[in-house]
Amino acid sequence: MSKKSEDVDAKAVDSPLVTIEFNGRDFSFPRDRRNWPTGALYAISKDESMEFLRWLFGDEQFDALLHTPQGLLVDEFMPAFNKAVESECVN
């Protein structure tokens, strides 16, 4: 890994947020799952994916997701989100 890549990775890990760039916009959520809103965890336990995203991202970011065509949300955003959670989130 190059020095520049290591610097970028170190900065990302030091950030308390994970940020996904999607459709010209940044979507951020807490890196540490212990900082996820309880409402988000409750929603996911009820298999309510959209409600989970609303709690996790907050109203402003969620509103931007609601204006995303369904195909982009399902085919592009959700895989990027899942990958970010798996690779960047802790606890």
N, CA and C atoms as a LAMMPS dump frame, in Angstrom:
ITEM: TIMESTEP
0
ITEM: NUMBER OF ATOMS
273
ITEM: BOX BOUNDS ff ff ff
-5.0000000000000000e+02 5.0000000000000000e+02
-5.0000000000000000e+02 5.0000000000000000e+02
-5.0000000000000000e+02 5.0000000000000000e+02
ITEM: ATOMS id mol type element x y z
1 1 1 N 0.857 -1.183 0
2 1 2 C 0 0 0
3 1 3 C 0.894 1.234 0
4 2 1 N 0.548 2.224 -0.796
5 2 2 C 1.357 3.432 -0.864
6 2 3 C 1.171 4.274 0.391
7 3 1 N 2.132 5.171 0.621
8 3 2 C 2.048 6.071 1.775
9 3 3 C 0.761 6.888 1.711
10 4 1 N 0.418 7.394 0.526
11 4 2 C -0.793 8.195 0.377
12 4 3 C -2.034 7.371 0.75
13 5 1 N -2.118 6.115 0.275
14 5 2 C -3.248 5.256 0.618
15 5 3 C -3.317 5.003 2.109
16 6 1 N -2.162 4.783 2.729
17 6 2 C -2.142 4.565 4.171
18 6 3 C -2.657 5.793 4.91
19 7 1 N -2.259 6.997 4.457
20 7 2 C -2.728 8.235 5.085
21 7 3 C -4.236 8.369 4.964
22 8 1 N -4.77 8.084 3.788
23 8 2 C -6.212 8.19 3.581
24 8 3 C -6.934 7.189 4.473
25 9 1 N -6.442 5.948 4.506
26 9 2 C -7.076 4.925 5.336
27 9 3 C -7.018 5.3 6.809
28 10 1 N -5.895 5.826 7.266
29 10 2 C -5.758 6.208 8.673
30 10 3 C -6.729 7.325 9.016
31 11 1 N -6.874 8.291 8.129
32 11 2 C -7.818 9.384 8.376
33 11 3 C -9.241 8.849 8.441
34 12 1 N -9.582 7.931 7.556
35 12 2 C -10.939 7.38 7.547
36 12 3 C -11.228 6.633 8.843
37 13 1 N -10.256 5.871 9.319
38 13 2 C -10.462 5.108 10.547
39 13 3 C -10.566 6.034 11.75
40 14 1 N -9.863 7.163 11.718
41 14 2 C -9.922 8.114 12.823
42 14 3 C -11.241 8.868 12.879
43 15 1 N -11.963 8.902 11.79
44 15 2 C -13.224 9.624 11.743
45 15 3 C -14.294 8.859 12.504
46 16 1 N -15.148 9.57 13.255
47 16 2 C -16.234 8.883 13.945
48 16 3 C -17.388 8.513 13.007
49 17 1 N -17.296 8.959 11.757
50 17 2 C -18.373 8.702 10.795
51 17 3 C -17.87 7.903 9.604
52 18 1 N -18.748 7.114 9.042
53 18 2 C -18.536 6.471 7.746
54 18 3 C -19.299 7.317 6.744
55 19 1 N -18.678 7.635 5.627
56 19 2 C -19.346 8.433 4.598
57 19 3 C -19.356 7.667 3.287
58 20 1 N -20.523 7.6 2.699
59 20 2 C -20.716 6.973 1.388
60 20 3 C -21.071 8.08 0.417
61 21 1 N -20.332 8.172 -0.68
62 21 2 C -20.704 9.119 -1.725
63 21 3 C -21.621 8.383 -2.693
64 22 1 N -22.797 8.952 -2.921
65 22 2 C -23.773 8.304 -3.789
66 22 3 C -24.605 9.345 -4.501
67 23 1 N -24.683 9.227 -5.803
68 23 2 C -25.557 10.074 -6.601
69 23 3 C -25.277 11.564 -6.367
70 24 1 N -23.979 11.892 -6.227
71 24 2 C -23.575 13.278 -6.055
72 24 3 C -23.745 13.84 -4.655
73 25 1 N -23.967 12.981 -3.678
74 25 2 C -24.211 13.43 -2.31
75 25 3 C -23.486 12.513 -1.333
76 26 1 N -23.084 13.064 -0.19
77 26 2 C -22.469 12.275 0.867
78 26 3 C -23.52 11.866 1.893
79 27 1 N -23.48 10.603 2.283
80 27 2 C -24.345 10.063 3.331
81 27 3 C -23.437 9.55 4.44
82 28 1 N -23.634 10.068 5.654
83 28 2 C -22.759 9.715 6.772
84 28 3 C -23.555 9.125 7.928
85 29 1 N -22.897 8.213 8.633
86 29 2 C -23.511 7.58 9.805
87 29 3 C -22.397 7.159 10.753
88 30 1 N -22.707 6.932 12.015
89 30 2 C -21.671 6.604 12.999
90 30 3 C -20.928 5.305 12.668
91 31 1 N -19.602 5.382 12.756
92 31 2 C -18.744 4.214 12.521
93 31 3 C -18.955 3.16 13.615
94 32 1 N -19.086 3.617 14.852
95 32 2 C -19.244 2.719 15.991
96 32 3 C -20.719 2.375 16.147
97 33 1 N -21.05 1.113 15.991
98 33 2 C -22.455 0.686 16.079
99 33 3 C -23.073 1.014 17.434
100 34 1 N -22.232 1.163 18.464
101 34 2 C -22.768 1.529 19.781
102 34 3 C -23.352 2.937 19.768
103 35 1 N -23.016 3.722 18.754
104 35 2 C -23.534 5.087 18.625
105 35 3 C -24.71 5.188 17.665
106 36 1 N -25.155 4.065 17.134
107 36 2 C -26.34 4.085 16.277
108 36 3 C -27.565 4.334 17.147
109 37 1 N -28.519 5.108 16.651
110 37 2 C -29.735 5.368 17.437
111 37 3 C -30.466 4.069 17.766
112 38 1 N -31.001 4.013 18.962
113 38 2 C -31.754 2.836 19.383
114 38 3 C -32.916 2.572 18.433
115 39 1 N -33.533 3.622 17.924
116 39 2 C -34.628 3.461 16.966
117 39 3 C -34.192 2.715 15.717
118 40 1 N -32.947 2.939 15.271
119 40 2 C -32.429 2.229 14.1
120 40 3 C -32.302 0.741 14.393
121 41 1 N -31.787 0.42 15.563
122 41 2 C -31.622 -0.985 15.928
123 41 3 C -32.976 -1.67 16.089
124 42 1 N -33.936 -0.952 16.653
125 42 2 C -35.289 -1.495 16.797
126 42 3 C -35.9 -1.756 15.419
127 43 1 N -35.755 -0.787 14.505
128 43 2 C -36.323 -0.931 13.156
129 43 3 C -35.727 -2.129 12.438
130 44 1 N -34.417 -2.318 12.537
131 44 2 C -33.799 -3.438 11.831
132 44 3 C -34.219 -4.763 12.46
133 45 1 N -34.463 -4.762 13.77
134 45 2 C -34.931 -5.998 14.42
135 45 3 C -36.334 -6.373 13.948
136 46 1 N -37.071 -5.386 13.457
137 46 2 C -38.424 -5.608 12.925
138 46 3 C -38.407 -5.775 11.404
139 47 1 N -37.194 -5.831 10.82
140 47 2 C -37.017 -5.984 9.371
141 47 3 C -37.637 -4.827 8.593
142 48 1 N -37.51 -3.623 9.151
143 48 2 C -38.027 -2.412 8.518
144 48 3 C -36.842 -1.592 7.992
145 49 1 N -36.359 -1.976 6.81
146 49 2 C -35.135 -1.402 6.254
147 49 3 C -35.192 0.111 6.061
148 50 1 N -36.283 0.599 5.512
149 50 2 C -36.372 2.042 5.258
150 50 3 C -36.436 2.826 6.563
151 51 1 N -37.151 2.316 7.536
152 51 2 C -37.214 2.978 8.841
153 51 3 C -35.84 2.956 9.509
154 52 1 N -35.119 1.87 9.342
155 52 2 C -33.741 1.774 9.841
156 52 3 C -32.88 2.887 9.246
157 53 1 N -32.969 3.053 7.92
158 53 2 C -32.174 4.092 7.253
159 53 3 C -32.582 5.486 7.727
160 54 1 N -33.871 5.699 7.94
161 54 2 C -34.332 7.011 8.418
162 54 3 C -33.707 7.323 9.773
163 55 1 N -33.718 6.358 10.669
164 55 2 C -33.122 6.574 11.991
165 55 3 C -31.614 6.771 11.9
166 56 1 N -30.954 5.959 11.086
167 56 2 C -29.495 6.001 11.016
168 56 3 C -28.983 7.282 10.368
169 57 1 N -29.625 7.711 9.284
170 57 2 C -29.149 8.873 8.542
171 57 3 C -29.759 10.193 8.993
172 58 1 N -30.878 10.149 9.651
173 58 2 C -31.551 11.395 10.021
174 58 3 C -32.438 11.863 8.885
175 59 1 N -33.304 12.824 9.2
176 59 2 C -34.34 13.247 8.25
177 59 3 C -33.795 13.848 6.957
178 60 1 N -32.781 14.7 7.035
179 60 2 C -32.285 15.374 5.828
180 60 3 C -31.667 14.383 4.835
181 61 1 N -30.793 13.515 5.328
182 61 2 C -30.171 12.533 4.437
183 61 3 C -31.206 11.522 3.932
184 62 1 N -32.112 11.13 4.811
185 62 2 C -33.136 10.166 4.415
186 62 3 C -34.036 10.761 3.337
187 63 1 N -34.371 12.039 3.458
188 63 2 C -35.194 12.693 2.444
189 63 3 C -34.513 12.621 1.079
190 64 1 N -33.198 12.801 1.05
191 64 2 C -32.461 12.683 -0.218
192 64 3 C -32.57 11.262 -0.772
193 65 1 N -32.533 10.267 0.117
194 65 2 C -32.696 8.885 -0.347
195 65 3 C -34.087 8.648 -0.923
196 66 1 N -35.095 9.279 -0.33
197 66 2 C -36.465 9.103 -0.82
198 66 3 C -36.645 9.644 -2.235
199 67 1 N -35.8 10.568 -2.628
200 67 2 C -35.883 11.137 -3.973
201 67 3 C -35.003 10.392 -4.975
202 68 1 N -34.411 9.293 -4.531
203 68 2 C -33.579 8.458 -5.391
204 68 3 C -34.468 7.426 -6.078
205 69 1 N -34.313 7.239 -7.382
206 69 2 C -35.09 6.196 -8.043
207 69 3 C -34.866 4.831 -7.365
208 70 1 N -35.931 4.05 -7.256
209 70 2 C -35.886 2.778 -6.536
210 70 3 C -34.775 1.863 -7.053
211 71 1 N -34.598 1.803 -8.355
212 71 2 C -33.556 0.936 -8.922
213 71 3 C -32.17 1.307 -8.436
214 72 1 N -31.878 2.612 -8.382
215 72 2 C -30.572 3.053 -7.876
216 72 3 C -30.416 2.735 -6.398
217 73 1 N -31.475 2.93 -5.642
218 73 2 C -31.419 2.667 -4.206
219 73 3 C -31.12 1.198 -3.944
220 74 1 N -31.849 0.324 -4.619
221 74 2 C -31.696 -1.115 -4.392
222 74 3 C -30.412 -1.652 -5.014
223 75 1 N -30.131 -1.262 -6.245
224 75 2 C -29.013 -1.848 -6.98
225 75 3 C -27.659 -1.226 -6.672
226 76 1 N -27.626 0.035 -6.241
227 76 2 C -26.345 0.701 -6.034
228 76 3 C -26.117 1.173 -4.598
229 77 1 N -27.107 1.862 -4.023
230 77 2 C -26.888 2.403 -2.684
231 77 3 C -26.792 1.305 -1.625
232 78 1 N -27.748 0.402 -1.599
233 78 2 C -27.768 -0.614 -0.544
234 78 3 C -26.52 -1.506 -0.573
235 79 1 N -26.037 -1.957 -1.74
236 79 2 C -24.783 -2.722 -1.724
237 79 3 C -23.596 -1.896 -1.211
238 80 1 N -23.535 -0.617 -1.579
239 80 2 C -22.45 0.247 -1.077
240 80 3 C -22.573 0.445 0.431
241 81 1 N -23.793 0.624 0.907
242 81 2 C -24.027 0.78 2.342
243 81 3 C -23.616 -0.489 3.09
244 82 1 N -24.069 -1.639 2.62
245 82 2 C -23.735 -2.904 3.283
246 82 3 C -22.234 -3.15 3.307
247 83 1 N -21.562 -2.837 2.203
248 83 2 C -20.107 -3.008 2.145
249 83 3 C -19.427 -2.087 3.153
250 84 1 N -19.886 -0.845 3.246
251 84 2 C -19.3 0.112 4.201
252 84 3 C -19.499 -0.357 5.639
253 85 1 N -20.674 -0.859 5.957
254 85 2 C -20.939 -1.359 7.309
255 85 3 C -20.014 -2.529 7.628
256 86 1 N -19.903 -3.466 6.696
257 86 2 C -19.07 -4.648 6.923
258 86 3 C -17.592 -4.305 7.047
259 87 1 N -17.119 -3.364 6.246
260 87 2 C -15.679 -3.097 6.217
261 87 3 C -15.222 -1.966 7.134
262 88 1 N -16.123 -1.057 7.509
263 88 2 C -15.681 0.122 8.245
264 88 3 C -16.26 0.292 9.632
265 89 1 N -17.354 -0.365 9.932
266 89 2 C -17.981 -0.176 11.246
267 89 3 C -17.34 -1.077 12.297
268 90 1 N -17.398 -0.618 13.508
269 90 2 C -16.857 -1.378 14.637
270 90 3 C -17.947 -1.629 15.654
271 91 1 N -17.709 -2.622 16.488
272 91 2 C -18.612 -3.028 17.581
273 91 3 C -19.924 -3.409 17.017
